[in-house]
């Protein structure tokens, strides 16, 4: 066996042994500036229609300040998320390019174990000041989503939640709330969606970001 082949073989074993993904994630960030910004956050604790999932997308031009903490644990089947943000829209020119987009901030959190989903979305925002706190947990005696929102927005806001339960023959809505506003609004909401039993079977086969 040649020395070169042996080195390649060892490298293959090392890569194969390190192929498993990290099952705990923590990110803390502060982003402040003037210009155009685009950001995406995606996390999940399990594959398929189980566990917890979070998606966030932000984009826009102007002034922005964003302080975010994000924690995800596959072992604990939980997500903790918090964001303080202050966005102000105006067009920005940089070198030969002009960036002109009102702010979008779209967040969706799904707990398949508890059959619950929470959505917070802002679009066409000329100004957005917000403080959002989210926590999820699954596969325990109290699986669910807890969300707190405090925002001031000039633009379009959409905040909603949905809880589904499995009946004898079909899934049915335990509860749903959808809030849509266009204009200048101050919004405060607290939502707690819990499943009070120890079953780890997913409550629904799919959930949409309402």
N, C-alpha and C positions, 0 to 999 in steps of 0.2 A: 504494500500500500504506500503510495507516494506521500511525501510530507504535505504537499499542497492539498491533496484530496483529504487528508486527515484534518487539516485546518478547517476546510469547508464543512466537513462532517460535524466537527465540534461546534462550529458556528450555527449550523442547523439545529442541533440539540439545544443550544442556549436560547435561540429565538423561539423554539417550540415551548420551552419551559417558561418563557416570560410572556406567553401569548395571552394569559388571563388578564382581564381588565381590572382596573382599580374599582373596589366595591365601596369606597368612601370618598366623597368629594367635598371639599370646602373651598370657597372662593370669596374673597373680600376685595372690593374695588371702589375707588373714587375716581370718577371721570368728570373733568371740568374743562370747558373751553368755548370757543366760538368757531363755527364752521358747519360742516355736514357730518352727521354721525349715523351709522347703521350698526346694530348689534342684535345677536341672536343667542338665546340660551335654551338648551334642551336637556332634559334629564329624565331618567326612569329607573325604578327600583326592580322591575321584573319585565320579562318579555311578554308579548301578547296582551290579552285582555285581563291583566292582573297587576297588582301592585299600585304604585303611585307614578304619575307622570306630570311634568311641567314643561310648558313652552312659553317663551317670551320673545317678542320681536319689537325693536325700537328703531325708528328712523326719522330724520328731519333735519332742518337747517336752522341756524340761529345760535342763541345762547343756550348752554346746557350745563347742568350740574346733576350728578347721579352718584348716590352712595348705595351700594348693594352688598348684602351678605347672602350667600347661598350655601346650604349644606344638604347633602344627600347621602343616606346610608342604606345600602342594599340589605345588610344584616338586620338592621332595625326596621326596615321597610318604611322609611320616613323621609320627609322633605321639610326643611325649614328655610324660609325665604323672607327677606325684608328689603324694602327699597324706599329711599327718600330721593325725590327727583324734582327738579325745577327747570322747565323747558320754556323758552320764549322764541317764537318763530320770526325770522326775517330772512330774505334772500342773502346769500353769501357768494362773493366772487373770489376765486383763488387762481392766480395765474391766468390762464385762458379759459377757465371753466366757471360756470355759474351754477350754484346749487340752490334750488328754490322748491322746498317741500315743507308743507305744514307737518307738524309732529304726529307720529303714530306710536302708540304704546299699547301693545296687545299681550295680555297674559291669560293663560288657561292652565288650570290645575285639575287633574282627574284622579280620583281615588276609586279604582275598580273594585277593591275589596269591600268598600262601603257603599258602592253604587252612587257616588256623588261627584259633581263637577262644579267648579266655580270659574267664572270668566270676568275679567276686568279689561275693557278696551276703551282707548281714546283715539279718535282719528280727526283729521282736519283741525288740529288744535293750534290755535295762535298762542295760547298760554296754558301751561299745565304745572300745577304744584301739587304733589301727591306724597302720601306716606302709606305704604301698604305692608301688612304683616300677614304671612301665610304659614301654616304648619299642617302637616298631614301625618297620619300613622295608619298602618294596616296590620292585619293578622293578630289582633289583640282583642280583648273584651270591649274595647272602645275605639274601633276604627273610625276614621272620618277626616273631615277638613274643617279647620278653623281659620277664618279670614277676617281681617279688619282693614277698612279702607277709609281714608280721609283725604279728600281731594278738592281742589278748586280748578275749574277748567273753563276756558273759552274755546268752544268747539263742539265736537260730538262725543258723547259718553255712552257706553253700553256696559252695564253691570248685571250679571245674572247668576243664578245657581239652580241646580236641579238635583233631585234625589229620586232614585228608582229602586224598587223592591221587586223581588221575584215572587209571583203568585203561583197558583196551581197550574195555570195554562199559559200565562204570559207575564211580561213585565208591566208594572203599572207605576205611575208617578205618585210618589208619596207627597212631593211638594215641588213647586217651581216658582221662581220670581225673576222677572226681567225688567230692568230699569233702563229706559232710553231717554236721553236729554240732548237737545240741540240749543246752543246759546251760551249764556253765562250762568254757571251753576256751582254751588258748594255742595259736596256729597259726603255724607258720613254713613258707613254701613258696617255692621258686625254680623257675621254668619257663622253658625256652628252646625255642621251636618255630621251626625254620629250614627254608628251601627252598634247596638249594645248586645252583641253576642260574640261568642268565640269562634264562630265558623270562619274558615279561611276561603271558602268557595266564593268566587267572584259573583257579585249580585247581578251584573248585567254583562252581556257579551260585547257591548260597545257603548260608548258614551261620546257625544259630540260636545264641542265647545259651543254652548248655546249663545 
